Amino acid sequence: MLRMLLSEYRKLKKICFGIPVISAVILLLFTCIEWYLYFRQGEAGIYAGLNVVYMFLSFTILLTISLLCSIMFETEHQAQGLKLIFTMPVSRSGLYLAKAAWVILLMLGCCLMILTGASLIWVVYTDQPLPFLFLVKQILGSFISALPVLAIQLFLSSFFANQTFPMAVGTIGALSSLFLVRFGGKILYILPWAYPSMASPFIEGYLRWILLGGTLGVGLLILGALYFSKMEMK
């Protein structure tokens, strides 16, 4: 598995390292601008910035996941690398899980940059106590609960040579996360795109969404790896 991870690292495009950075910077800039223009005069003051992060965090995480998953397999499809790999005595499920591992690592890096950037902005701008633990729960909880979407996007990207459809699904899913929470009810349990928004400390019972997302995500990744190991390339 270590060799698989190293092999996938060599195949990673530079843009794979740039996308998490760009996503984190855009989220932080948009949060600062949105808070300064519309929320800073409210009663919550600087703490209203946490609401702004909550509003757009799920969209940022889901869209970044979709981009990374598509890029991971786009190279293989364009170079017809999967056909070559499938003729070699290589663990297909190991290859699939190695790609998933790199997406997870890159997303953890994105979460760390968001957390670090938000903390620095807070410390520089105000002398109010930094709700660091709240930020950690909000950012990491949103990512862990997004693992089912990561599994879905990775599978779609491996199955479709043309990445237009996977990216369309990923974009629509990311946009839907902005308003799915408003529907409420049990329907949210079967829509994993809603999990990241529900996994915020702002929501009562948010821990169950993190647990559900993490468990379902691992299960779907394993199922995707098993299917990928039996998939035939035409």
C-alpha positions in Angstrom: 0.0 0.0 0.0 2.9 2.3 0.7 4.2 1.7 -2.8 0.8 2.5 -4.2 0.7 5.8 -2.2 4.2 6.7 -3.5 3.3 5.8 -7.0 0.1 7.9 -6.9 2.2 10.8 -5.4 4.4 10.8 -8.5 1.4 10.9 -10.8 -0.3 13.8 -8.9 -0.6 17.0 -11.0 0.7 20.2 -9.4 -2.8 21.6 -9.5 -3.9 18.9 -7.0 -1.8 20.7 -4.4 -3.0 24.1 -5.6 -6.7 23.4 -5.4 -6.9 23.0 -1.6 -4.9 26.2 -1.1 -7.1 28.2 -3.5 -10.2 26.8 -1.9 -9.1 27.8 1.6 -8.0 31.3 0.5 -11.3 32.0 -1.3 -13.3 30.8 1.6 -11.4 33.0 4.1 -11.5 36.0 1.8 -15.2 35.6 1.1 -15.9 35.1 4.8 -14.0 38.3 5.7 -15.7 40.4 3.0 -19.2 39.0 3.8 -18.7 39.6 7.5 -17.4 43.1 7.1 -20.2 44.2 4.7 -23.2 42.6 6.4 -22.5 41.1 9.8 -20.0 43.2 11.8 -22.6 45.7 13.0 -24.8 43.0 14.5 -25.0 42.0 18.2 -22.7 39.0 17.7 -19.8 41.2 16.4 -16.7 39.2 15.4 -18.4 36.0 16.4 -20.8 36.4 13.5 -17.8 35.3 11.4 -18.4 31.8 12.5 -21.9 31.9 11.0 -20.4 33.1 7.7 -17.9 30.2 7.7 -20.8 27.8 8.4 -22.8 29.2 5.5 -20.1 28.4 2.9 -17.9 25.7 4.4 -19.9 22.7 3.1 -20.0 24.1 -0.4 -16.3 24.7 -0.4 -15.4 21.2 0.9 -17.8 19.4 -1.4 -16.7 21.3 -4.5 -13.0 20.8 -3.7 -13.6 17.1 -3.2 -15.3 16.8 -6.6 -12.4 18.6 -8.3 -9.7 16.5 -6.7 -11.5 13.2 -7.5 -12.0 14.1 -11.1 -8.3 15.2 -11.6 -7.2 11.9 -9.9 -8.8 9.8 -12.6 -8.7 12.2 -15.5 -5.0 11.6 -16.0 -5.6 7.8 -16.0 -8.5 8.0 -18.5 -6.7 10.4 -20.9 -3.5 8.3 -21.0 -5.5 5.1 -21.0 -3.5 4.2 -18.0 -6.3 2.1 -16.5 -6.1 -0.4 -19.4 -2.4 -0.9 -18.8 -2.8 -1.2 -15.1 -5.6 -3.7 -15.5 -3.3 -6.0 -17.5 -0.6 -5.9 -14.7 -0.5 -7.9 -11.5 -1.4 -4.9 -9.5 -4.0 -4.7 -6.7 -6.8 -2.7 -8.3 -8.6 -2.1 -5.0 -5.2 -0.9 -3.6 -4.9 1.6 -6.4 -8.4 2.8 -5.8 -7.9 3.2 -2.1 -4.5 4.9 -2.7 -6.3 7.6 -4.8 -8.9 8.0 -2.1 -6.2 8.3 0.6 -4.5 11.2 -1.4 -7.8 13.0 -1.8 -8.4 12.7 2.0 -4.8 13.9 2.7 -5.2 16.9 0.4 -8.6 17.7 2.0 -7.1 17.5 5.5 -4.5 20.0 4.3 -7.3 22.2 3.1 -9.1 22.0 6.4 -5.8 22.8 8.3 -5.3 25.9 6.1 -8.8 27.1 6.7 -8.4 26.5 10.5 -5.0 28.2 10.6 -6.1 31.1 8.4 -9.3 31.7 10.4 -7.4 31.6 13.7 -4.7 34.1 12.4 -7.3 36.5 11.1 -9.2 36.3 14.4 -6.0 37.0 16.5 -4.9 39.9 14.3 -8.3 41.6 14.1 -9.6 41.2 17.7 -8.7 40.6 21.2 -11.8 38.5 21.9 -11.3 34.9 23.0 -10.7 32.6 20.0 -13.3 29.7 19.9 -10.6 27.4 18.6 -12.3 24.1 19.7 -15.5 25.3 18.0 -13.7 26.0 14.8 -12.0 22.6 14.9 -15.3 20.8 15.4 -17.0 22.9 12.6 -14.3 22.4 10.0 -13.2 18.8 10.7 -16.8 17.7 11.4 -17.9 19.1 8.0 -15.1 17.2 6.2 -15.6 13.9 8.0 -19.4 14.0 7.3 -18.5 14.7 3.6 -16.8 11.3 3.2 -19.8 9.6 1.6 -19.8 12.3 -1.1 -16.0 11.7 -1.6 -16.7 8.0 -2.1 -19.5 8.8 -4.6 -17.4 11.3 -6.6 -14.4 9.0 -6.7 -16.5 6.1 -8.0 -18.1 8.3 -10.7 -14.7 9.7 -11.7 -13.3 6.1 -12.1 -16.4 4.9 -14.0 -16.8 7.8 -16.5 -13.9 8.6 -18.8 -15.4 12.0 -19.6 -15.3 13.9 -16.3 -18.2 16.3 -17.3 -20.9 14.2 -15.6 -19.0 13.6 -12.3 -18.2 17.3 -12.1 -21.8 18.2 -12.9 -23.0 15.9 -10.1 -20.3 17.3 -7.7 -21.2 21.0 -8.5 -25.0 20.4 -8.2 -24.4 18.5 -4.9 -22.2 21.3 -3.5 -24.8 23.9 -4.4 -27.6 21.8 -2.9 -25.8 21.7 0.4 -26.5 25.4 0.8 -30.2 24.9 1.1 -30.9 21.1 1.8 -30.8 21.7 5.6 -33.9 23.9 5.3 -36.0 21.0 4.3 -35.4 19.0 7.5 -36.9 15.6 8.2 -35.7 12.1 7.6 -35.1 12.7 3.9 -31.7 14.3 4.9 -30.4 10.9 6.0 -30.5 9.6 2.4 -28.9 12.8 0.9 -25.2 12.8 1.9 -24.7 16.2 0.4 -26.7 17.5 3.4 -24.4 15.9 6.0 -21.6 18.6 6.0 -24.1 21.4 6.8 -25.7 19.3 9.5 -22.4 18.4 11.1 -21.8 21.9 12.6 -21.9 22.6 16.3 -24.6 25.2 15.5 -26.9 22.2 14.9 -28.3 20.2 17.8 -27.2 16.6 17.6 -24.4 17.3 15.1 -22.3 14.5 16.3 -24.6 11.9 14.8 -24.1 13.4 11.4 -20.3 13.2 11.8 -20.6 9.5 12.9 -23.1 8.7 10.1 -20.9 10.4 7.4 -17.7 8.8 8.6 -19.2 5.3 8.8 -21.1 5.5 5.5 -18.1 7.1 3.8 -15.7 4.2 4.8 -18.3 1.7 3.7 -18.9 3.3 0.3 -15.1 3.6 -0.3 -14.7 -0.2 0.4 -17.6 -1.0 -1.9 -16.2 1.3 -4.6 -12.8 -0.4 -4.3 -14.4 -3.9 -4.6 -16.3 -2.8 -7.7 -13.2 -1.2 -9.2 -11.2 -4.5 -8.7 -13.8 -6.3 -10.9 -14.4 -3.5 -13.4 -13.5 -4.2 -17.1 -12.2 -1.5 -19.4 -13.5 -1.4 -22.9 
